[in-house]
Amino acid sequence: MAVLPELYDAVSKLFPGYDPQLCLGIFGDCGDKFVMCRPQFEMEAPKIVNYLKEMAPQRCGCGNHGEDPQYAMFARAYLTDAYTNRIGLKGYHFIITDEPYHNHLKRDQIERIFGEDVFKNDLKEMSEIPSVQKMTAELKQKTHQFILVLAKQYYTDTLDMWINLCGRNSVIVIE
């Protein structure tokens, strides 16, 4: 966990006078019991470390040609009230993956992940489920988005799918 203090130091030097707040989470597949685990934003490294210790990916895989990070992207685009956005700034959103995403958002999965009342409360103004492309455009209005794709991938179309969705400048291959 030595990386976390170094990350805080780097962000603090970049934005003096501001307290960096991080929200780290994990995502899986809609076939998993838990599709996404994400705590609240925190600015104290020990709290973040405790959250990370409690999150364990299921690693089921489901064998369905992809993962479901689009629901984590949806949460940031439509369900996160970040102070940076309220004052006209963008945050940062990173996804680390080795598989393509599923090119859909489903109402029943959104309700399963975020609660059955999510459309009655937080999303009452949403008349239709956005496409993954529209949701990504909304996310880019609020964040600088980066997709970190592992060089060793199971599916050959992974990199191209992410580049087509987010643009070449947002996709980084990690060796």
C-alpha positions in Angstrom: 0.0 0.0 0.0 3.0 2.3 -0.3 1.6 3.6 -3.6 -1.4 5.3 -1.9 0.7 7.8 0.2 2.8 8.6 -2.9 -0.4 9.2 -4.9 -1.7 11.6 -2.2 1.6 13.4 -2.2 1.6 13.8 -6.0 -2.0 15.1 -6.1 -1.4 17.4 -3.2 1.6 19.0 -4.9 -0.4 19.3 -8.1 -3.3 21.0 -6.4 -1.9 22.9 -3.3 -4.5 23.9 -0.8 -7.0 21.2 -1.9 -7.6 17.9 -0.1 -7.5 15.0 -2.6 -10.5 12.7 -2.3 -10.5 9.2 -3.9 -13.2 6.7 -4.5 -11.7 3.4 -5.4 -13.8 0.4 -6.4 -14.0 -2.8 -8.2 -16.4 -4.1 -10.9 -17.1 -7.5 -12.2 -19.8 -9.1 -14.4 -23.6 -9.0 -14.1 -23.4 -12.8 -13.6 -21.5 -12.2 -10.4 -23.4 -11.8 -7.0 -21.8 -8.3 -6.7 -21.4 -6.4 -9.9 -19.7 -3.4 -8.3 -18.2 -2.5 -5.0 -17.6 1.2 -4.5 -17.4 3.1 -1.2 -17.8 6.9 -0.7 -15.1 9.4 -1.5 -12.5 9.6 1.2 -9.4 11.8 1.8 -7.8 9.7 4.5 -5.5 6.9 3.3 -6.2 4.5 6.2 -10.0 4.6 5.5 -9.4 3.9 1.8 -7.1 1.0 2.7 -9.8 -0.4 4.9 -12.3 -0.2 2.1 -10.0 -1.8 -0.3 -9.3 -4.7 2.1 -13.0 -5.4 2.3 -13.5 -5.5 -1.5 -12.7 -8.8 -3.2 -13.5 -9.5 -6.8 -15.4 -12.7 -7.4 -13.4 -13.6 -10.5 -16.3 -15.7 -11.9 -15.8 -14.5 -15.4 -19.1 -16.0 -16.6 -17.5 -16.7 -20.0 -19.7 -14.1 -21.8 -17.1 -12.1 -23.7 -16.7 -9.2 -21.4 -17.1 -7.5 -18.1 -19.6 -4.9 -16.9 -17.6 -1.7 -16.0 -20.3 0.3 -17.8 -22.3 0.2 -14.5 -19.5 1.8 -12.6 -19.2 4.4 -15.4 -23.0 4.9 -15.1 -22.7 5.5 -11.4 -20.1 8.2 -11.9 -21.9 9.8 -14.8 -25.4 9.9 -13.2 -25.3 9.0 -9.5 -22.3 10.8 -8.2 -22.6 14.4 -6.8 -19.0 15.5 -6.9 -17.9 18.9 -5.5 -15.4 19.3 -8.4 -18.3 19.2 -10.9 -20.3 21.7 -8.9 -17.5 24.3 -9.1 -16.9 23.7 -12.8 -14.0 21.3 -12.6 -13.6 17.8 -13.9 -12.5 14.8 -11.8 -10.6 11.8 -13.0 -12.1 8.4 -13.7 -9.9 5.3 -14.3 -10.9 1.8 -15.3 -8.4 -1.1 -15.4 -9.5 -4.0 -17.5 -8.4 -6.9 -19.6 -11.7 -7.6 -21.3 -14.2 -5.7 -23.5 -17.3 -4.1 -22.0 -20.9 -5.2 -22.7 -22.4 -2.6 -25.0 -25.6 -2.1 -23.1 -27.2 -0.8 -19.9 -30.2 -2.6 -18.6 -32.8 -1.2 -16.3 -33.2 -4.4 -14.3 -29.4 -4.5 -13.7 -29.3 -0.8 -12.7 -32.1 -1.5 -10.2 -30.3 -4.6 -9.0 -27.0 -2.8 -8.5 -28.2 0.6 -7.2 -31.5 -0.3 -5.5 -35.0 -0.9 -6.8 -36.0 2.7 -6.1 -33.1 4.4 -8.0 -35.5 5.5 -10.8 -38.0 6.9 -8.3 -35.4 8.8 -6.3 -32.0 9.7 -7.9 -32.9 9.1 -11.5 -36.5 10.3 -11.6 -35.7 12.7 -14.4 -34.3 9.9 -16.6 -37.0 9.0 -19.1 -34.9 6.3 -20.9 -31.8 4.3 -20.3 -28.9 5.9 -22.2 -26.8 4.0 -24.6 -23.2 3.2 -23.4 -22.0 5.8 -25.9 -24.3 8.5 -24.6 -23.4 7.6 -21.0 -19.7 7.8 -21.9 -20.2 11.2 -23.4 -21.9 12.4 -20.2 -19.0 10.9 -18.1 -16.5 12.8 -20.3 -18.3 16.0 -19.5 -17.6 15.4 -15.8 -14.3 13.6 -15.8 -11.0 13.1 -17.5 -11.5 9.4 -18.3 -8.7 6.9 -18.8 -9.0 3.2 -19.6 -6.0 1.2 -18.6 -6.0 -2.1 -20.7 -3.7 -4.9 -19.6 -1.5 -6.0 -22.5 -2.3 -9.6 -21.9 -6.0 -9.9 -22.9 -8.2 -12.9 -23.3 -10.3 -11.4 -26.2 -8.6 -10.0 -29.3 -11.2 -7.2 -29.7 -10.7 -5.7 -26.2 -8.4 -2.8 -27.1 -10.4 -1.8 -30.2 -13.7 -1.8 -28.4 -12.3 0.6 -25.7 -10.6 2.9 -28.3 -13.9 3.1 -30.3 -15.8 4.0 -27.1 -13.4 6.4 -25.4 -10.9 7.5 -28.0 -7.3 6.6 -28.5 -6.0 9.4 -26.2 -8.0 7.9 -23.3 -6.9 4.3 -23.7 -3.5 3.2 -22.3 -2.0 -0.3 -22.6 -0.2 -1.5 -19.5 2.5 -4.1 -20.1 
